[in-house]
């Protein structure tokens, strides 16, 4: 399997800015954590993405992206394949944003009633953000 991750220009620019002056073996780790059921897990099927500056591990998939490396561990590959990494700055949010339109939509476990303790819900199967 050939891992495909799209890193949008705004994300490339921000990573290059943050890595400037760092050690050359430092890159970006992209990882995925599948959600569990219920409110705090985001409903079955939900996946939470994260990024961190890191050094490569021997088992990582390594993608070269405009002057830096992107590392994905074997457990995250199936969730990260097809992902889009962007950097956004708006009034509502600021920072890196990772989405994967190739993954199935989360089930309705978190979308219908939300958490239950606060009644808040999200259209993407998230709950109230507890935990």
C-alpha positions in Angstrom: 0.0 0.0 0.0 1.3 3.4 -0.9 0.4 6.0 1.7 -1.2 9.2 0.3 -1.4 12.3 2.5 -2.1 15.8 1.0 -0.3 18.6 2.8 -1.8 21.9 1.7 0.5 24.9 1.0 -0.5 26.8 4.2 0.4 23.7 6.3 3.7 23.3 4.5 4.6 26.9 5.0 3.8 26.8 8.8 5.8 23.5 9.3 8.8 25.0 7.4 8.6 28.1 9.6 8.4 26.0 12.8 11.2 23.6 11.8 13.6 26.4 10.8 16.8 26.1 12.8 15.9 22.7 14.2 17.9 19.5 13.9 17.7 18.0 10.4 16.3 14.6 11.5 13.3 16.3 13.1 10.0 15.9 11.1 6.3 15.8 11.7 4.5 12.8 13.1 0.9 12.4 11.9 -1.1 9.9 14.0 -4.6 8.8 14.4 -6.5 7.6 17.5 -9.7 5.7 16.7 -12.6 6.7 19.0 -14.4 4.3 21.3 -18.1 4.3 21.7 -20.1 6.8 23.7 -19.8 10.4 24.3 -16.2 10.9 25.1 -15.0 8.5 22.4 -16.9 10.5 19.7 -19.2 7.6 18.7 -18.1 4.5 16.9 -16.1 5.2 13.8 -14.8 8.6 14.9 -11.1 9.1 14.4 -9.0 11.8 16.2 -5.9 13.0 14.4 -2.8 14.6 15.9 0.5 16.0 14.9 3.8 16.4 16.7 7.4 17.2 15.9 9.4 14.0 16.2 12.2 11.8 15.0 11.6 8.8 12.8 11.2 5.3 14.1 12.3 2.3 12.1 8.8 1.0 11.5 7.4 4.4 10.3 6.1 5.2 6.9 8.0 8.2 5.8 6.7 10.8 3.2 8.9 13.6 1.9 7.0 16.9 1.8 8.6 20.1 0.5 11.7 20.1 2.7 10.5 18.0 5.6 9.5 14.4 6.4 6.1 13.3 7.6 6.1 10.1 9.8 3.2 7.8 10.2 3.3 4.8 12.5 2.0 1.4 11.3 -1.2 1.6 13.5 -2.1 5.0 12.0 -1.5 4.3 8.3 -5.0 2.9 7.6 -6.6 6.1 9.1 -4.1 8.6 7.6 -4.2 7.2 4.1 -6.1 9.9 2.1 -5.8 12.5 4.9 -5.6 16.2 4.2 -3.4 18.4 6.4 -4.2 22.1 6.4 -3.3 25.1 8.5 -6.2 27.5 9.2 -6.4 30.9 10.8 -9.9 32.3 11.3 -11.8 34.0 14.1 -13.2 30.6 15.1 -10.0 28.4 14.9 -6.3 28.6 14.4 -3.9 25.8 13.9 -3.3 22.6 12.0 -6.4 20.7 10.9 -6.4 17.1 9.7 -9.3 15.5 7.9 -9.8 12.3 6.0 -12.7 12.4 3.6 -12.0 8.7 2.6 -13.0 7.4 6.1 -16.6 6.4 6.7 -18.8 8.8 8.6 -19.0 8.2 12.4 -22.2 6.4 13.4 -25.0 8.3 15.1 -24.1 7.3 18.7 -22.8 10.8 19.5 -24.8 12.8 17.1 -28.3 11.9 18.2 -28.3 12.6 21.9 -24.7 13.8 22.5 -23.2 13.2 25.8 -26.3 12.9 27.9 -24.8 14.8 30.8 -24.9 18.1 29.1 -27.1 17.3 26.0 -24.6 18.9 23.7 -23.9 17.1 20.4 -21.9 17.5 17.2 -22.9 16.8 13.6 -19.8 14.7 13.2 -20.6 12.3 16.0 -18.8 14.1 18.7 -20.1 14.7 22.2 -19.6 17.5 24.7 -15.8 17.3 24.7 -15.7 15.7 28.1 -12.5 13.8 29.0 
